Amino acid sequence: MCTFTDLVELSLRTGGGVGDVVLATPISGRADSIMPKDSDQKEPKDERAPDFPEETVRKKVRANTPSPHRGNSPQASPPKFVSVEELMETAKGVTNMALAHEIMVNQDFQIKPAELPEGSLERQVKEIMHKAFWDCLEVQLKEDPPSYEHAIKLLAEIKETLLSFLLPGHGRLQARIEEVLDLPLIQQQAENGALDIGHLSQFIVGMMGSFCAPCRDEDVNKLKEITEIVPLLKAIFSVLDLMKVDMANFALMSIRPHLMQQSVEYERNKFQQFLEKQPNALDYTEKWLKETVKCLRESDEEGCSAAESASPIRVHNRAYLRLLKWDHASDPFPETVLMDQVRFQEMQQELERLVLLSSVLLIVYTTTGEAISGLPGLMETLKSSVGAMLADMHMPSFNAQEAFATIGEKLCVELSCCLSRHGFSPFSADGSSALKGQISAVIQPDNKVRALMDSRVQRYLLAVLESSQHRTPPPLPGGLTPISKELMKLAVGFSRLVNFNKLVYSPFYQKILQNILTPGRRAGD
């Protein structure tokens, strides 16, 4: 059974992955002291992070961001200069850490064959080299007598690949492969002019059919239709590459349930190694936690004592909640959650959408009153209409004023029709105007209804974090029932992400919080 480290290395060798991957280097502070300039920075081919082609995948790298400790205040330690070799080793460790993290937090993660960009120099060079190789092979096989030097090397590689697909109990298949693809015998047959590559190719295709996943049956069957040797060998290698990816994904799916503890230790150790090379790599994390403590102490929420309001657990949960209110454009993200910045940002956008949706629905039901309360299907109809118009609210082209004016118009029409069908008087002109005005006012961040629903959503998410050890979810605050399904889904994803982050980085958080909450004492004293 492969270890978590083996799985990470396998993923890097095989290709890219699918999912929201943030391959970002969490270097803060004096990053410019150790990082080469963009124009000088080269990535070795074997150490390059895999590309993730799915449209939802984004790469976010924070570069040349000023440290929160810069300015007139003295720095805790002088800039640390490292060699290029140390830099590349650190970059490789961060890449592996990011991939390991993605495997665990993204349940839909899959390895996919790496595809070079269309028209890129690397792709053109690869195509030229491959064409030259296959052309050379074809020339060798057409010689009189044929030269099998390259062909035998290909057969050896195919044999090695087939053997790699075997499980421990496949002794008979292994013996069969060793018998038919006996390289010394094949070499002897080639020297005597008795080598039948076509027969060997048929055996190889048959074996591939035995090993392949059901989704590859069609690809393997197409191989049986190819009669020319060179095109057949070329196609065999293409399908074998796909089968390697299938095998890697099968291994990932099989051992994922057993990887949690290994993953936590692996990611924590990788980050510790990075921290040893870049001691100030927790600057923004410390700033994030300090600001959370300050907010808690100033709020004096629910009459808590200073000690209670600023307890480590309370600070920690509030700090995570603040990530859903983050100003991503101007405030650097904490290093310990940087690999999940895209996920937190998407959750933040979904939270904002749900707050607006619930605010509009609350206004409608409060304004209309008993006339529509309890009407079957009406809530879902209104929710669907508003939700569709808010689907693109975070796109640059979205015009909030126009959108909410349209929402008001549409809801007034739907409500009037509904009231008429059930024997009530339709909306008056004054009633429609008042409803449209209240709906349009929701776009203002300080709108009272919006602020109320936002507060209730925040309170619910905080309760989820605080009760994460219990099986029973906290009750929904009033007014959130229409969005209960979406809110619970958001809460589950948020809680899962937070809990995994706590498992990995808790030792680092404990040291920082100890220094913040007991300023007269340093961790380790």
Secondary structure, DSSP 8 states (H G I E B T S, - for coil): ---HHHHHHHHHHHEEEES---------SSHHHHS--TTT----GGG------STT-------S---TT-SSS--SS------HHHHHHHHHHHHHHHHHHHHHH-TT-EEEE----TT-HHHHHHHHHHHHHHHHHHHHHHSSS---HHHHHHHHHHHHHHHHT--TT-HHHHHHHHHHT-HHHHHHHHHTT---HHHHHHHHHHHHHHHS-GGGHHHHHHHTT--SHHHHHHHHHHHHHHHHHHHHHHHHHHHGGG-HHHHHHHHHHHHHHHHHHSTTTTHHHHHHHHHHHHHHHHH-GGG--HHHHT-HHHHHHHHHHHGGG--TTTS---GGGGGGHHHHHHHHHHHHHHHHHHHHHHHHHHHHGGGTTT-TTHHHHHHHHHHHHHTTTTSTT--HHHHHHHHHHHHHHHHHHHHHHTT-----HHHHHHHHHHHHHTTSTT-HHHHHHHHHHHHHHHHHHHTTTSSS-----TT-GGGHHHHHHHHHHHHHHHHHHHHHHHHHHHHHHHHHHSTTS-TT-
